[in-house]
């Protein structure tokens, strides 16, 4: 149960991050190309962009679940070189 919730939350995080990026791009795009704005084409592109965000979130969730909970890779392993005794 914990694994499924973890992966679902990572998918939501991927969606939200891509939504913020899409909002910034959308603001720029609409401001510069308002005269030739094609709403249907842009709606399809934005839906695809958000779906890609969810897929990458799902992949990241599975990857980090494996690293953190299965392999038990923690912060101390990533920063081992800082703690070297001289």
N, C-alpha and C positions, 0 to 999 in steps of 0.2 A: 504494500500500500504506500509506503514511504517513497519508494522508487517512482511509482506512477505520478504521485503528487509533485515530486521534484522535477520530473521531465515535463509535466504539464506547465508548471510554473516557469520553467526555462523557455518553453514555447511561447507563453504569454509575454515573457520578457523580450524575446526576439521580435514578436509582433509590435510591442510598444516602442522599442528602439527604432524599428523600421518605420513606424508611424510618425515618430518625431522627425526622422530624416526626410520622409515623404512630405511632411508639412512644410519643412524649410524649402525643399525643392519646389513644392506647389506654390508657395508664396512668391518665390522668384519667377517661376514660369508664368503665372497668371499676371503678375505685374508687367512683365516684358512682352507678352504675346496675347494680350487681351483682345486685340482685333481679330486674330485668326484662331481663336480658342475653339478646339474641338472637344466637347465634353465627353462624348462616348469613347473616343480613343484614349483620352486621358483616364477615364474611369477604368478601362480594361488594364491599362499599364499600372495604375495604382493598386488594383486588386491583385495583380500578379506580383507586384513588389511586396505587398503585405503577406501573401502566401509564401513567398521566398523567405521572408523574415521568420515565419512560423516554422518552416522546414529547418532553417539554420538553428533556431532555438531548440528544436527537438534533437538535432544532431549534437549540439553543444551540451544539452542536458544529459544525453546518453554518455558522452565523452567524459564529462566532469563527474558523473555518478561513478563511472568506472575508476577514475583516478582518486577521488576523495573517499568513497566508501568501500570499494573492493580492494584496490591496491594500497589504500591508506597513505597516499602521498600527502604530506602536510607541508605547511609553510617552512618548517625547519629544513626540509630536504631541498627546497628551492633556493634557500639562502644559506646553504652550508658553507659556501666560500667566505661569507662575512664572519662566521664564528671560528675560523681557523685559528688554532693556537700558534703563536709565533715564537 
